[in-house]
Amino acid sequence: MAKVIEDVLAEVGPRLKRLRADHGLTLTGLAEATGISTSTLSRLESGQRRPTLELLLPIAQAYQVPLQELVGAPQVGDPRIRPTPRRLNGMTVLPLTRQPGPLQAFKMIIPPGRGTPEPQTHEGYEWLYVLSGRLRLVLAERDLLLKAGEAAEFDTRLPHWFGSADERPVEILSLFGRQGERMHVRARPKSRA
């Protein structure tokens, strides 16, 4: 990480010099526009002076460019996830997390008619949220019906099964922690009347 920072800082001087040339300014002209001495500007461009915010902000303002253009900050990666749907036990499963880790997120589309519930158990903890349709959740001795907007969370060591509750598909979000990690949902406290 320190090497990356040093590499970025080493490019600031040449970038400042190119920008000044592109704007057709002399060191004296830039000094007048920024209030920074010509000797300081010269040392910045040659790499003999380390760039600081106090120096870069007036220069960015003089050129009317964003600060990151002076620094050449590394681009932030594309945050969008392009899930590849998979078929699993008749369901369409779209992974929503890119990195392996303790918690994984999935969108699932469950078609109607998955048959007779066959509850299973495994290590982990699951949180389900119904996006559309109606979900039947068999959990140990309970047989539950969840509608759009409802959620459930449970330890997957309990026998469980879920599927569409009727003749329409159901879409859900699933957050799953293999080692029993639980989701912590933060809610606003109830307002006092």
DAMOCOR-V74982 format. One line per field, one symbol per residue. ss: DSSP state (@ for helix, = for strand, . for the rest). phi: phi as a letter, one per 20 degrees, with the letter a starting at -180 (. if undefined). burial: 1 if it has 9 or more other C-alpha atoms within 8 Angstrom, else 0. A space follows every 10 residues. Layout:
ss->???
phi->???
burial->???
This chain:
ss->.@@@@@@@@@ @@@@@@@@@@ @@....@@@@ @@@@...@@@ @@@@@@.... ..@@@@@@@@ @@@...@@@@ @......... .....===.. =====..... ..======== .........= ....====== ==.======. .======... =====....= ====.....= =======... .......... ...
phi->.fffffffff efggffffff ffemdegfff fffdmdffff fffffenecf fcfgefffff ffelcfgfff emgffeffef ddfdfcebln eeddfddeef afdcdcdcdd ffmfnfgcgc cafpbccdce ebncdececl eecdcddgne cbcafffffb bbafebedfc dcdcdcdfen fdfdeecfff fee
burial->0000000110 1111111001 1000101001 1001010101 1111111000 1000111111 0100001001 1100000000 0000000000 1111111000 0011111111 1101000010 1011111111 1111111110 0000111100 1000111111 1111100111 1111111101 1000000000 000
